[in-house]
Structures are given as structure tokens and as C-alpha cells.
Amino acid sequence: MEEALVEWRPHVDETIAELLPREIDADYLADFFGEPTFSYHVDAIQHSLADPIWDLLDSGGKRWRAVLFLVVVEAVGEDPSDYLSYACIPEILHNGTIIVDDVEDDASTRRGAPALHHQHGKDVALNAGNALYFIPLNIIARNDADLDSDRRLRAYEMLTYEFNRTHLGQGMDIRWHNEHDIDVTEDQYYEMCACKTGCLTRIVARLAAIVTGQSEAVEERLASYAERMAISFQIADDILDVEHTLDQAGDFGKEFGNDVKEGKKTLMTIYTAEQAPPEDVARLEDILWADDNTDEEVLEAIDIMQEAGAIEYARERARTFAAEARAELDDLDLDPDAEAQLRAFTTYVIERSA
């Protein structure tokens, strides 16, 4: 899968730059957003929209959602090059959620650089993040791959359904880390992952199926593959957060112990609350609830989870969801090479180091 990421990322970045140029002008704004009623202030839009968006895009990201879209397109027998603009839709949406999520969490860094709201202010960041939620609709409307009206409608309805549900997942996550007690079940955690992380990945698979004219049955199987893989990705992401050392945190692009400092209820904390001695659970809850944590307290929380066997349990659950994702590809009559990449991706998301 690394080869696919290396091969396709430059093409994805080029296409994003065509859709969202680094330097905008009046002609671009009129073409992409519609003629002004009076007059666009191009310089203001450049500094409040294009500049912050490209600050984030240039800071990193593997573009794996866009690349996964292209691999799905190849798997169903189509030429990925014909669908590059659609591949950018989940990537653009993802970066919008990053901006808003960082404001909600008051995160200091993202991808090793200051979070966007620290660079440009919350007002600019939120406006840019929200803009990235709606720009994908313009991409569909521009009809690059000659979608008929039925497929355009399916795409619009799918995006509305899935993206609405991402906010259910985010809402659950916000509520949980604003509560002292760890009072969350595993199934509730998995549902949060299925919504917050899974819906964006379902968009990848469902959109690829829709624009290439696949049946609803194939679309749903691919969506289930994507959802299961996304859950394993989120669990693995939580594991990475607790396993990276202070020295490694810069490469990972997140603060050391970020989830502990934010008080997030991960699968590991949920499992620990069920398995650890009450006094350890109480101490873990106190650390998660604190407004500020020292690095020593972060390490103490991680030690409590390790003693309970939570990290290994979470790793095993990630592997289980990855296996379930692969099973969804059985008997779908996919291109063998592309199918192999899709299967390999389920391993990549849980074995990556960043």
C-alpha cells in the first residue's frame, strides 16, 4: 500500500491544487463559486481561505483516503485517472474535520506544526474548515466524469447521510472527554468510531462505487469494508498516541500523550475501567479529568492501562476489525491486484508507525 501512496499522492495534490488553487483570482472564484452579485474581495478570500487551507495541506498527511478511493475504482475495473477529482472529495472533507476538531480540542499542534487556529485565529480556521465541508458538493456539480442525474443524486444523498453521522460520532467523543467518569461501553466506543472515523472512510468506498456505476449491493459491501477498517484505524491511532515517546512525538505530528491530556475515552481506558482495581480506575479518571497533566502523570495513566492489559487488548480488537474488513471483499469479483492492495491496506492501518 505504501507504493500506491507514493504513486498517487502527487497526482492527488495536483488535482487538489486545480480545485483549490494556492493563488486565487476573480476568474477562479466566478467559475468555481459562481458570479458575484457585486464584487468579490479577492485578497480577503486569499488570506482567509486559500492561505490557511494550504498551510494545513502543506504540513503533511498521506492522502490515504484519496488513494484508497483510487484503488477501489481500480478494483471495480475502472481507470483511476478518470476519477481524480472525486478522489479529492474525502481528502478535502477530512481536512475540514481536522481544522474544526483542533478548535474543539484546543489542540496546540497538528502534523508537527501549530494547529491552524493558532496560526490564523479561530474565526479564520472555523470558516476554512466549514468551507471544506461544502466544496465537495461543487466538485460533484461540475460533473467531471459525466455523471448522470441519478448518480449525482445518489452521491449527494450519500454525502448528506454519511457526513451528518460524523457529527454524531464527534458529539459522543466530545461529551465523553467532558465527563469525569469512564462510563462508556465498548459497543458505544465502536459506534463512535464508526461515525466519527468510519463515515469518512465509508464516503471513500461508497463514492467510488457510485461514480463508477456499481450496484447498491456492491456499494454496501465496500462500505462495510471501509467502516470496519476505519474502526481498526481509530483503535490503532489511539494505541500510537500512548506508545510514542516524547522524542517520537514530533515525527507523529501530535503532542505527547495528547489523548490523555484531552481526557479522551479510548478503548484502552474503557477496558481498563472494566479490568483494573478500583483505586487504579479512580486514579486514571482523575488524570483524564485534570485540566493540565504533567508528562509524569501521562506516563502514570499509560502504566495503569498497560498493567490492565489494555494496549494488547486494543491491538487484538484492531486486528479483528481488520480481518472483518477483509472478509467483506470475498466474492466481489474485483481486480486481483487492486483487491490485494485493499486487503493489504487493512494491515497497513494497524501496523503503521505514524
C-alpha positions as CSV (number, residue, x, y, z in Angstrom):
1,M,0.0,0.0,0.0
2,E,2.9,2.3,0.6
3,E,3.7,2.0,-3.1
4,A,0.2,3.2,-4.0
5,L,0.5,6.1,-1.6
6,V,3.8,7.1,-3.2
7,E,2.5,6.7,-6.7
8,W,-0.8,8.5,-6.4
9,R,-0.2,11.3,-3.8
10,P,1.5,13.7,-6.2
11,H,-1.5,13.3,-8.6
12,V,-3.9,13.9,-5.7
13,D,-2.0,17.0,-4.7
14,E,-2.0,18.4,-8.2
15,T,-5.7,17.8,-8.5
16,I,-6.5,19.5,-5.2
17,A,-4.4,22.5,-6.4
18,E,-6.6,22.6,-9.5
19,L,-9.8,22.5,-7.5
20,L,-8.4,24.9,-4.8
21,P,-5.6,26.9,-6.3
22,R,-2.9,28.3,-4.0
23,E,-3.3,31.7,-5.6
24,I,-6.9,32.6,-6.4
25,D,-8.3,35.3,-8.7
26,A,-11.6,36.7,-9.7
27,D,-12.0,34.3,-12.6
28,Y,-11.5,31.3,-10.5
29,L,-14.0,32.5,-7.9
30,A,-16.6,33.2,-10.5
31,D,-16.0,29.8,-12.2
32,F,-16.0,27.6,-9.1
33,F,-18.3,29.5,-6.8
34,G,-20.5,31.5,-9.2
35,E,-20.5,35.0,-10.5
36,P,-20.5,37.7,-7.7
37,T,-23.7,39.7,-7.2
38,F,-21.4,42.8,-6.9
39,S,-17.7,42.1,-6.4
40,Y,-15.6,39.5,-4.6
41,H,-12.7,40.9,-2.5
42,V,-10.1,38.5,-3.8
43,D,-7.3,39.5,-1.4
44,A,-9.6,38.9,1.6
45,I,-10.6,35.5,0.4
46,Q,-7.0,34.6,-0.4
47,H,-5.8,35.4,3.1
48,S,-8.8,34.0,5.0
49,L,-9.4,30.8,2.9
50,A,-6.8,29.7,0.4
51,D,-3.7,30.6,2.6
52,P,-4.9,28.7,5.7
53,I,-6.1,25.7,3.8
54,W,-2.8,25.3,2.0
55,D,-0.9,25.9,5.3
56,L,-2.6,22.7,6.5
57,L,-2.3,20.7,3.3
58,D,1.4,21.6,3.0
59,S,2.1,20.5,6.6
60,G,1.7,16.8,5.7
61,G,-0.8,14.0,5.5
62,K,-0.5,10.8,3.5
63,R,-3.7,11.4,1.4
64,W,-4.6,7.8,2.1
65,R,-8.3,8.4,1.8
66,A,-7.9,9.7,-1.7
67,V,-5.5,6.9,-2.7
68,L,-7.9,4.3,-1.2
69,F,-10.7,5.8,-3.4
70,L,-8.5,5.3,-6.5
71,V,-7.6,1.7,-5.5
72,V,-11.4,1.0,-5.1
73,V,-12.0,2.5,-8.5
74,E,-9.3,0.2,-10.0
75,A,-10.7,-2.7,-8.1
76,V,-14.1,-2.4,-9.8
77,G,-12.4,-2.3,-13.2
78,E,-12.1,1.4,-14.0
79,D,-9.2,3.7,-14.7
80,P,-8.4,5.7,-11.6
81,S,-7.0,8.6,-13.6
82,D,-10.5,9.4,-14.8
83,Y,-11.8,10.0,-11.3
84,L,-9.1,12.0,-9.6
85,S,-11.3,15.0,-8.8
86,Y,-13.7,12.7,-7.0
87,A,-10.8,11.1,-5.1
88,C,-10.2,14.6,-3.6
89,I,-13.6,14.8,-2.0
90,P,-12.9,12.6,1.1
91,E,-9.5,14.2,1.5
92,I,-11.0,17.7,1.4
93,L,-13.7,16.7,3.9
94,H,-11.1,15.1,6.2
95,N,-9.0,18.2,6.3
96,G,-12.1,20.2,7.1
97,T,-12.8,17.9,10.1
98,I,-9.2,18.3,11.2
99,I,-9.5,22.1,11.4
100,V,-12.8,22.0,13.4
101,D,-11.6,19.1,15.6
102,D,-8.5,21.0,16.6
103,V,-10.5,24.1,17.5
104,E,-12.9,22.0,19.6
105,D,-10.0,20.2,21.4
106,D,-7.9,23.4,21.5
107,A,-5.1,21.4,20.1
108,S,-1.7,23.1,20.0
109,T,-0.1,21.2,17.1
110,R,-1.1,19.3,14.0
111,R,1.3,17.3,11.8
112,G,4.2,18.8,13.7
113,A,3.2,22.4,13.2
114,P,1.0,24.8,15.1
115,A,-2.7,24.0,14.7
116,L,-4.4,26.2,12.2
117,H,-6.4,28.3,14.7
118,H,-3.1,29.2,16.5
119,Q,-1.7,30.4,13.2
120,H,-4.7,32.3,11.8
121,G,-7.2,32.6,14.7
122,K,-10.3,30.7,15.5
123,D,-12.5,32.7,13.2
124,V,-10.4,32.1,10.1
125,A,-9.9,28.4,11.0
126,L,-13.6,27.7,11.5
127,N,-14.6,29.4,8.3
128,A,-11.9,27.5,6.4
129,G,-12.9,24.2,8.0
130,N,-16.6,24.8,7.2
131,A,-15.8,25.8,3.6
132,L,-14.1,22.4,3.2
133,Y,-17.3,20.7,4.2
134,F,-19.2,22.2,1.2
135,I,-16.6,22.5,-1.6
136,P,-17.0,18.7,-2.4
137,L,-20.6,19.5,-3.5
138,N,-19.2,21.8,-6.2
139,I,-16.9,19.0,-7.4
140,I,-19.9,16.7,-8.0
141,A,-21.9,19.5,-9.6
142,R,-19.0,20.2,-12.1
143,N,-19.6,16.6,-13.4
144,D,-16.0,15.8,-14.4
145,A,-16.7,12.1,-15.1
146,D,-20.0,12.8,-16.8
147,L,-22.2,11.5,-14.1
148,D,-25.9,11.2,-15.0
149,S,-28.5,12.8,-12.8
150,D,-29.3,9.5,-10.9
151,R,-25.7,9.0,-9.9
152,R,-25.3,12.7,-8.9
153,L,-28.4,12.4,-6.7
154,R,-27.1,9.2,-5.1
155,A,-23.8,11.0,-4.4
156,Y,-25.5,14.0,-2.8
157,E,-27.7,11.8,-0.7
158,M,-24.8,9.6,0.4
159,L,-22.7,12.6,1.4
160,T,-25.5,14.1,3.4
161,Y,-26.2,10.9,5.2
162,E,-22.6,10.0,6.0
163,F,-21.4,13.4,6.9
164,N,-24.3,14.1,9.2
165,R,-23.3,10.9,11.1
166,T,-19.7,12.1,11.5
167,H,-21.1,14.7,13.8
168,L,-22.9,12.1,15.9
169,G,-19.5,10.5,16.5
170,Q,-17.8,13.7,17.2
171,G,-20.6,14.7,19.6
172,M,-20.2,11.4,21.6
173,D,-16.4,11.9,21.7
174,I,-16.8,15.5,23.0
175,R,-19.3,14.5,25.6
176,W,-17.2,11.7,26.9
177,H,-14.0,13.7,27.4
178,N,-16.0,16.3,29.2
179,E,-17.1,13.8,31.8
180,H,-15.1,12.6,34.8
181,D,-16.1,9.0,35.0
182,I,-15.3,6.4,32.4
183,D,-18.9,5.4,31.8
184,V,-18.8,4.2,28.2
185,T,-19.3,0.7,26.8
186,E,-17.2,-1.0,24.2
187,D,-20.1,-1.0,21.7
188,Q,-20.7,2.7,22.3
189,Y,-17.0,3.3,21.6
190,Y,-17.2,1.3,18.4
191,E,-20.2,3.2,17.3
192,M,-18.4,6.5,17.9
193,C,-15.5,5.2,15.7
194,A,-18.0,4.0,13.1
195,C,-19.5,7.5,12.9
196,K,-16.5,9.8,13.5
197,T,-13.9,8.0,11.6
198,G,-15.9,5.3,9.7
199,C,-18.3,7.6,7.9
200,L,-15.5,9.5,6.1
201,T,-14.0,6.2,5.1
202,R,-17.4,4.9,4.0
203,I,-17.6,8.0,1.8
204,V,-14.4,6.9,0.1
205,A,-15.9,3.5,-0.8
206,R,-19.5,4.5,-1.5
207,L,-18.5,7.4,-3.7
208,A,-16.1,5.2,-5.7
209,A,-18.9,2.7,-6.2
210,I,-21.5,5.4,-7.1
211,V,-19.4,7.3,-9.7
212,T,-18.3,4.1,-11.4
213,G,-21.9,2.8,-11.6
214,Q,-21.7,-0.2,-9.2
215,S,-24.8,-1.8,-7.8
216,E,-26.1,-0.9,-4.4
217,A,-25.2,-4.4,-3.1
218,V,-21.5,-3.9,-4.1
219,E,-21.6,-0.3,-2.7
220,E,-22.8,-1.6,0.7
221,R,-20.1,-4.4,0.8
222,L,-17.4,-1.9,0.0
223,A,-18.8,0.5,2.6
224,S,-18.7,-2.3,5.2
225,Y,-15.1,-3.0,4.3
226,A,-14.3,0.7,4.8
227,E,-16.2,1.0,8.1
228,R,-14.5,-2.0,9.7
229,M,-11.1,-0.8,8.5
230,A,-11.8,2.7,9.9
231,I,-12.6,1.3,13.3
232,S,-9.3,-0.6,13.3
233,F,-7.6,2.5,12.2
234,Q,-9.0,4.6,15.0
235,I,-8.1,2.0,17.6
236,A,-4.6,1.8,16.2
237,D,-4.4,5.6,16.2
238,D,-5.3,5.6,19.9
239,I,-2.5,3.0,20.6
240,L,0.0,5.1,18.7
241,D,-0.8,8.1,20.9
242,V,0.1,6.3,24.1
243,E,3.1,4.4,22.7
244,H,5.1,7.2,21.3
245,T,7.7,8.7,23.4
246,L,8.4,12.4,23.7
247,D,11.2,12.2,21.1
248,Q,8.9,10.3,18.7
249,A,6.0,12.7,19.2
250,G,7.4,15.2,16.7
251,D,7.5,12.7,13.9
252,F,4.0,11.5,14.7
253,G,2.8,15.1,14.5
254,K,0.8,15.1,17.7
255,E,1.5,16.2,21.2
256,F,2.9,13.5,23.6
257,G,0.0,11.9,25.5
258,N,-2.4,14.1,23.6
259,D,-5.4,11.8,24.2
260,V,-4.7,11.5,27.9
261,K,-4.3,15.3,28.2
262,E,-7.6,15.8,26.4
263,G,-9.3,13.3,28.7
264,K,-10.4,11.1,25.8
265,K,-12.2,7.9,26.5
266,T,-10.5,5.3,24.2
267,L,-11.0,1.6,24.0
268,M,-7.9,1.3,26.3
269,T,-9.4,3.4,29.0
270,I,-12.8,1.7,28.7
271,Y,-11.1,-1.7,29.0
272,T,-9.0,-0.5,32.0
273,A,-12.1,0.7,33.8
274,E,-13.6,-2.8,33.4
275,Q,-10.5,-4.7,34.4
276,A,-8.3,-2.7,36.7
277,P,-8.6,-2.4,40.5
278,P,-11.0,0.4,41.6
279,E,-8.2,2.5,43.0
280,D,-6.3,2.4,39.7
281,V,-9.5,3.3,37.8
282,A,-10.2,6.2,40.1
283,R,-6.6,7.5,39.6
284,L,-6.9,7.1,35.8
285,E,-10.2,9.0,35.8
286,D,-8.6,11.8,37.9
287,I,-5.7,12.1,35.5
288,L,-8.0,12.2,32.5
289,W,-10.2,14.8,34.1
290,A,-7.4,17.2,35.2
291,D,-7.2,20.5,33.3
292,D,-3.4,20.0,33.0
293,N,-1.2,17.0,33.1
294,T,2.5,16.6,33.6
295,D,4.4,14.2,31.4
296,E,4.8,12.1,34.6
297,E,1.0,11.9,35.0
298,V,0.6,11.0,31.4
299,L,3.1,8.1,31.8
300,E,1.3,7.1,35.0
301,A,-2.0,6.8,33.1
302,I,-0.3,4.8,30.4
303,D,1.2,2.5,33.1
304,I,-2.2,1.9,34.6
305,M,-3.6,0.9,31.1
306,Q,-0.6,-1.3,30.5
307,E,-1.0,-3.1,33.8
308,A,-4.6,-3.9,32.9
309,G,-3.5,-5.3,29.5
310,A,-5.5,-2.7,27.7
311,I,-3.0,-1.9,25.0
312,E,-2.7,-5.5,23.9
313,Y,-6.5,-6.0,24.1
314,A,-7.0,-2.9,21.9
315,R,-4.4,-4.2,19.4
316,E,-6.2,-7.5,19.2
317,R,-9.5,-5.8,18.6
318,A,-8.0,-3.7,15.8
319,R,-6.7,-6.9,14.2
320,T,-10.2,-8.4,14.5
321,F,-11.9,-5.5,12.8
322,A,-9.2,-5.5,10.1
323,A,-10.0,-9.2,9.4
324,E,-13.7,-8.5,9.3
325,A,-12.9,-5.7,6.7
326,R,-11.0,-8.2,4.5
327,A,-13.9,-10.7,4.7
328,E,-16.2,-8.1,3.1
329,L,-14.2,-8.3,-0.1
330,D,-14.8,-12.0,-0.5
331,D,-16.6,-13.0,-3.7
332,L,-16.9,-9.4,-5.1
333,D,-15.2,-10.2,-8.4
334,L,-12.6,-7.4,-8.0
335,D,-9.5,-6.8,-10.0
336,P,-7.0,-9.2,-8.3
337,D,-4.1,-6.7,-7.9
338,A,-6.3,-3.9,-6.6
339,E,-8.1,-6.3,-4.3
340,A,-4.7,-7.4,-2.9
341,Q,-4.0,-3.7,-2.2
342,L,-7.3,-3.3,-0.4
343,R,-6.5,-6.3,1.7
344,A,-3.0,-5.0,2.4
345,F,-4.4,-1.7,3.5
346,T,-6.2,-3.3,6.4
347,T,-2.8,-4.4,7.7
348,Y,-1.2,-1.0,6.9
349,V,-3.6,1.0,9.1
350,I,-2.8,-1.0,12.2
351,E,0.9,-1.6,11.7
352,R,1.9,1.9,10.6
353,S,4.3,3.9,12.9
354,A,2.9,7.4,12.1
